[in-house]
Amino acid sequence: MLELLEPIAIFTHVARAGSFSAAARRLGISKSKVSTQVADLEHKLGVQLIQRTTRSLSLTEAGNLLYLQGEELLRDAEQAVASVHNLNDATRGVLKVGISQSFGTMHIIPALPDFMARHPELELQVSLLDHKVDVVSEGLDLLLTMSEQLPLGMVARPLMKCQFLLVASPGYIAKHGNISRPEQLVEHNCLVYQGEWHEHSMWQFKKGEDYCEIGVSGNFRVDNAPALKSAAVSGLGIVYLASYLMEDEIAQGTLVPLLPDWQLTHNLPLQAVYPRRKHLAPKVSAFIDFIKTHIGSPPYWDAKFDHLYKLRK
């Protein structure tokens, strides 16, 4: 069994990199050694792991299964090393983080230089993602996501809950009128988030004991929240959006809150998602703690909307 550990690790790097050459560069060994190790592994296991062509490679069913297990093996080894390093209170190595694209661009990336300054021995690799993520197959240590479709078999730690605002541009309101109740939304052009796995066309509201869920429609649907905001700013319609997207637009008056005395009750937390482990790697723990402190409770951008939230009943 021990003689298989190195070739399994090499094979996993090949599958992760998508080529023998890229894996060889990453590992600092020759391409011929990589190829030989993978071929020997296939011979010993008695199965083909990789379909090879002159231009690309793809994993067989057996190869994909071994790759997922290989990722687990490498993570366990890295965690063992990290645990030893933790004896010296050091956070080091490579940390691979996936972050929801719009939230990461606006609120996480600007804070990362501070995190890196605190942990100079750490190399941070960030992927800004706008698709459904498989944490293991994409080689991530941690995923910060607002997706409603969480990966199976993962730990999900809530970091904060998104607040939502119903908004439109002054131009749209002047042309089409304001509203006083959620039911009036059916008479308006509503801008809808429609992703591959989720469509947000049922908008939830609450005022005291009064709760309603309104099915909205309109002539514009898109799978990107900042694009919805831009469409609303241009006067295309009314949108139900997370507050973290709109601190500048509300302050500048290019978007105006509607139904200010109603709560918008759509539930969308930011969660830290990572593989289940007996001991969380220090670098992952340090990053989660940093982000939670950076965001604050309540989130720092919501402080600008406190006067609006106080109107809600």
C-alpha positions in Angstrom: 0.0 0.0 0.0 2.8 2.5 0.9 4.3 2.2 -2.6 1.0 3.5 -4.1 0.9 6.7 -2.1 3.4 8.7 -4.3 1.9 7.6 -7.6 -1.6 8.4 -6.3 -0.5 11.8 -5.2 1.1 12.4 -8.7 -2.0 11.2 -10.5 -4.1 13.5 -8.4 -2.0 16.5 -9.4 -2.3 15.4 -13.1 -6.1 15.3 -12.7 -6.2 18.6 -10.9 -3.9 20.4 -13.5 -5.5 18.8 -16.5 -2.1 17.8 -18.1 1.1 15.9 -17.4 3.3 18.9 -18.2 1.4 21.3 -15.8 1.5 18.7 -13.0 5.3 18.1 -13.6 5.9 21.9 -13.3 3.9 22.1 -10.1 5.6 19.1 -8.5 9.1 20.1 -9.7 9.8 16.8 -11.4 10.1 15.7 -15.0 7.2 15.0 -17.3 8.5 11.6 -18.0 8.5 10.7 -14.3 4.9 11.9 -14.0 3.9 9.8 -17.0 5.7 6.7 -15.8 4.2 6.9 -12.3 0.7 7.2 -13.7 1.2 4.3 -16.1 2.7 2.1 -13.3 -0.3 3.1 -11.1 -2.8 2.0 -13.8 -0.9 -1.3 -14.2 -0.9 -2.1 -10.4 -4.6 -1.2 -10.1 -5.5 -3.0 -13.3 -7.7 -0.2 -14.6 -7.3 2.7 -17.0 -7.5 6.0 -15.1 -6.9 8.5 -17.9 -8.1 8.7 -21.5 -5.2 10.2 -23.5 -5.3 12.1 -26.8 -2.8 14.2 -28.6 -4.4 17.4 -27.3 -6.1 16.6 -24.0 -6.8 14.1 -21.3 -9.9 13.1 -19.5 -10.6 10.9 -16.5 -12.3 7.5 -16.8 -15.0 6.6 -14.2 -12.3 4.8 -12.2 -10.0 7.8 -12.6 -12.6 10.2 -11.3 -13.2 8.1 -8.3 -9.5 7.8 -7.5 -9.1 11.5 -8.1 -11.7 12.4 -5.5 -10.1 10.1 -3.0 -6.7 11.4 -3.9 -7.8 14.9 -3.1 -8.9 13.7 0.3 -5.5 12.0 0.8 -3.6 15.2 0.0 -5.8 17.2 2.3 -5.3 14.9 5.2 -1.5 15.0 4.6 -1.5 18.8 4.4 -3.6 19.0 7.6 -1.1 16.7 9.4 1.7 19.0 8.4 -0.3 22.0 9.3 -1.0 20.5 12.8 2.7 20.1 13.4 3.3 23.7 12.2 0.6 24.8 14.6 2.8 23.8 17.5 4.7 26.9 16.7 1.5 29.0 16.2 2.4 29.5 12.6 -0.1 29.8 9.7 1.7 28.9 6.5 1.4 27.0 3.3 -1.1 27.5 0.4 -4.7 28.4 1.2 -7.2 28.0 -1.7 -10.4 29.9 -1.2 -13.4 30.2 -3.4 -15.7 33.3 -3.0 -19.0 34.3 -4.5 -18.0 36.6 -7.3 -20.0 39.8 -6.6 -19.6 39.7 -2.8 -16.0 38.8 -3.0 -15.1 41.6 -5.4 -16.8 44.2 -3.4 -16.2 43.2 0.2 -13.5 40.5 0.6 -10.7 41.3 -2.0 -10.1 44.8 -0.6 -9.5 43.4 2.9 -7.1 40.6 1.9 -3.8 42.7 2.0 -4.4 43.1 5.7 -4.9 39.4 6.1 -1.7 38.7 4.1 0.3 41.2 6.2 -0.7 39.3 9.3 0.3 35.9 7.8 3.4 36.5 5.7 4.2 32.8 5.4 0.9 32.0 3.8 0.2 31.9 0.0 -3.4 32.8 -0.8 -5.0 31.5 -4.0 -8.5 33.0 -4.6 -11.1 32.0 -7.1 -14.1 34.3 -7.7 -16.9 32.0 -8.6 -20.4 32.4 -10.1 -21.3 28.7 -10.5 -22.2 25.7 -8.4 -19.0 24.6 -6.7 -17.7 21.1 -5.8 -15.2 22.0 -3.0 -13.2 18.8 -3.3 -13.0 18.5 -7.1 -11.9 22.2 -7.4 -9.2 21.7 -4.8 -10.6 24.3 -2.4 -9.8 24.5 1.3 -12.7 26.8 1.9 -15.7 28.3 0.1 -17.4 31.5 1.1 -20.8 31.3 -0.6 -24.3 32.8 -0.6 -25.5 29.9 -2.8 -28.7 28.3 -1.8 -27.3 25.0 -3.2 -24.6 24.0 -0.7 -22.2 21.1 -1.5 -23.1 17.8 0.1 -21.0 16.4 3.0 -19.5 19.7 3.9 -19.4 21.8 7.1 -21.3 25.0 6.6 -20.6 27.8 9.2 -22.9 30.9 8.9 -20.9 34.1 9.0 -23.7 36.7 8.5 -27.3 37.0 7.2 -28.0 39.2 4.2 -30.4 42.1 4.6 -32.5 42.9 1.5 -33.9 46.2 0.1 -36.6 46.7 -2.5 -35.4 49.6 -4.8 -36.0 51.4 -8.0 -34.5 54.5 -9.7 -36.1 58.0 -9.2 -36.8 58.0 -12.9 -38.7 54.7 -12.8 -40.8 55.9 -9.8 -41.5 59.2 -11.5 -42.8 57.4 -14.6 -44.6 54.5 -13.1 -45.5 55.6 -9.6 -44.5 54.5 -6.1 -46.1 51.5 -4.2 -47.6 51.2 -0.7 -48.2 47.4 -0.5 -46.3 44.4 -1.9 -49.4 43.3 -3.9 -48.9 46.2 -6.2 -45.7 44.7 -7.5 -47.7 42.6 -10.0 -48.5 45.9 -11.8 -44.8 46.7 -12.2 -41.8 45.6 -14.2 -39.8 43.5 -11.7 -36.1 42.5 -12.4 -35.5 38.9 -11.6 -32.4 36.9 -10.6 -32.4 33.7 -12.6 -29.4 31.4 -12.2 -28.7 27.9 -13.4 -30.0 26.4 -10.1 -32.3 29.0 -8.8 -34.9 31.6 -9.8 -35.8 34.4 -7.3 -39.2 35.4 -8.6 -41.2 34.8 -5.4 -40.5 37.9 -3.2 -41.2 37.6 0.6 -42.4 40.5 2.8 -43.5 40.8 6.4 -45.1 43.6 8.4 -46.2 42.8 12.0 -48.4 39.7 11.6 -48.9 40.4 7.9 -46.9 38.1 5.7 -47.1 37.8 1.9 -45.2 36.1 -0.9 -45.6 37.8 -4.3 -44.9 36.1 -7.6 -43.3 38.8 -9.8 -42.6 39.1 -13.4 -40.8 41.4 -15.8 -38.9 41.7 -19.1 -35.4 41.3 -17.7 -33.8 38.2 -16.0 -30.1 37.7 -15.4 -27.8 35.4 -13.4 -25.7 38.2 -12.0 -26.8 40.5 -9.0 -24.6 43.5 -10.0 -26.2 43.4 -13.5 -29.7 43.5 -11.8 -28.5 46.6 -9.9 -27.3 48.3 -13.0 -30.6 47.6 -14.8 -32.4 49.1 -11.9 -30.2 52.2 -11.8 -30.9 52.7 -15.5 -34.6 52.8 -14.8 -35.7 49.4 -16.1 -37.7 48.3 -13.1 -38.0 47.3 -9.5 -35.5 44.9 -7.9 -35.2 43.0 -4.6 -31.5 43.0 -3.8 -29.0 42.3 -1.0 -28.0 45.5 0.8 -24.3 44.8 0.4 -24.6 45.6 -3.3 -26.1 49.1 -2.9 -24.4 51.2 -0.2 -23.2 53.8 -2.8 -26.4 53.9 -4.9 -28.6 54.5 -1.9 -26.3 57.2 -0.5 -26.1 58.9 -3.9 -29.8 58.6 -4.6 -29.6 56.7 -7.8 -31.7 53.9 -6.2 -34.6 54.7 -3.8 -35.9 52.2 -1.2 -39.6 51.2 -1.6 -41.9 49.8 1.1 -39.6 51.0 3.8 -41.9 49.8 6.6 -42.0 46.2 5.3 -39.4 43.6 6.2 -37.9 41.7 3.3 -37.6 38.2 4.6 -35.7 36.3 1.9 -33.1 34.1 3.8 -29.6 34.2 2.3 -26.7 33.7 4.7 -23.0 34.0 3.9 -21.5 30.7 4.8 -18.0 29.3 5.2 -18.1 25.8 3.6 -15.2 23.3 4.1 -14.7 19.5 4.1 -15.5 17.8 7.4 -12.3 17.3 9.4 -11.5 16.3 12.9 -9.3 19.3 13.3 -9.7 22.4 11.2 -6.4 23.5 9.6 -5.0 26.7 11.3 -4.9 28.6 8.0 -8.6 27.9 7.3 -9.6 28.9 10.9 -7.5 32.1 10.7 -9.1 33.1 7.4 -12.7 32.5 8.7 -12.0 34.4 11.9 -10.5 37.3 9.9 -13.5 37.5 7.5 -16.0 37.3 10.3 -14.2 40.2 12.2 -13.9 42.2 9.0 -17.6 42.0 8.1 -18.7 42.7 11.7 -22.0 42.1 13.4 -24.1 43.7 12.0 -22.2 43.9 8.7 -20.4 47.2 8.3 -22.3 48.2 5.2 -25.7 47.8 7.0 -24.7 50.6 9.4 -25.5 53.0 6.5 -29.0 51.6 6.3 -29.8 51.6 10.0 -32.3 54.5 9.5 -34.2 52.4 7.0 -34.3 49.2 9.1 -35.7 51.2 12.0 -38.8 51.9 9.9 -39.6 48.2 9.5 -42.3 46.7 11.7 
